[in-house]
Amino acid sequence: MNKKIKETALSISAASAGLFGGLIFWQKACFWQAQKRADDALFEIYASSLGDIAYSSSGHGRPLLLIHSMMLGTSRREWDMVISSLSEQYHVYALDLPGFGNSFLPDKPWTAYQYAHIIHEFMEQIIRRPACILASNGGGDLALVTSMLYPEKIKGMMLISPEGFGRGFATNEDLKPLHSLLLPVSGTQQFLMETTKSKIKGSLETAFFAKEKISDELVQTFHTSARGSKNRQITFATLKTGFWRADTKAAFSALSVPFWIFWGEENKTNPISTMEWAENARPDGEYVIFEEVGNFPHLENSQNFLQIVKEYLK
């Protein structure tokens, strides 16, 4: 009897080891496939004090820094539909934040303040003069934190539905899953399951009002950025738990430069009602609502968006 139990236990152990090994092999294959489709758009590299920052630089004139959203799969490529037109009149910089696109991957989750420090370093070392900032969604919160810490670097701000007005800092409840999301096998498995093309497309459909504008190319760009390497799991955990988030109400109230706030009327994740607080707190700014647009007016209504941005920058 004992012999049979021992044989059964050995069989179960061998089967478990085989499944575990197969799972690890499958995970490695997923990353290998993602790396084969790496972003091939041209970019430059700034060797920051913490790691390489990928960015594009185009045009001539006054400097304009573009900061992408804090959304899984986003990168400097979020600005592809508007950057060429903006570059006709301005010197436009678009960077990949650490953990996104082609920039270095932090070895642990970052706070908004760490992102703000690297944005400041980029402005100081690459742009080298005060600049206007155009920032999207969560990137708007990072821009606001930067303005609070380094106000002398910023000449003006255009913010697309910043999230810190309504959400603020992540709670202890939000952060509970962080440790498990960072685990090497089970955490990696959850990361891979939630960064499939279908999942990426689903998150874009939530962010867009006009779903027909979500092209296969856009889904592929977001998917490639979301799953470019194993260390993207840290970015995934950072975003999933809201570890990066900050309450930006105080920073917004203290803004000492001209600013415009843009909002998509159909923004589901950060509803337009949040803008009411901003208008009451700072009636001296300009507020623009885009009809039939979700989180990304620069992607869903790029023509009107460009007209308004250029008007602000005159």
Stockholm file with secondary structure:
# STOCKHOLM 1.0

chainA/1-314         MNKKIKETALSISAASAGLFGGLIFWQKACFWQAQKRADDALFEIYASSLGDIAYSSSGHGRPLLLIHSMMLGTSRREWDMVISSLSEQYHVYALDLPGFGNSFLPDKPWTAYQYAHIIHEFMEQIIRRPACILASNGGGDLALVTSMLYPEKIKGMMLISPEGFGRGFATNEDLKPLHSLLLPVSGTQQFLMETTKSKIKGSLETAFFAKEKISDELVQTFHTSARGSKNRQITFATLKTGFWRADTKAAFSALSVPFWIFWGEENKTNPISTMEWAENARPDGEYVIFEEVGNFPHLENSQNFLQIVKEYLK
#=GR chainA/1-314 SS CHHHHHHHHHHHHHHHHHHHHHHHHHHHHHHHHHHHTCCCSCCEEEECSSSEEEEEEECCSSEEEEECCSSTTCCGGGGHHHHHHHTTTSEEEEECCTTSTTSCCCSSCCCHHHHHHHHHHHIIIIICSCEEEEEETHHHHHHHHHHHHCGGGEEEEEEESCSTTTSCSCCHHHHTTHHHHTCTTHHHHHHHHTSSHHHHHHHHHHHCSSGGGCCHHHHHHHHHHHTSSTTHHHHHHHHHHTTTCCCCHHHHHTCCSCEEEEEETTCSSSCTHHHHHHHHHCTTSEEEEETTCCSCHHHHSHHHHHHHHHHHHC
#=GC SS_cons         CHHHHHHHHHHHHHHHHHHHHHHHHHHHHHHHHHHHTCCCSCCEEEECSSSEEEEEEECCSSEEEEECCSSTTCCGGGGHHHHHHHTTTSEEEEECCTTSTTSCCCSSCCCHHHHHHHHHHHIIIIICSCEEEEEETHHHHHHHHHHHHCGGGEEEEEEESCSTTTSCSCCHHHHTTHHHHTCTTHHHHHHHHTSSHHHHHHHHHHHCSSGGGCCHHHHHHHHHHHTSSTTHHHHHHHHHHTTTCCCCHHHHHTCCSCEEEEEETTCSSSCTHHHHHHHHHCTTSEEEEETTCCSCHHHHSHHHHHHHHHHHHC
//
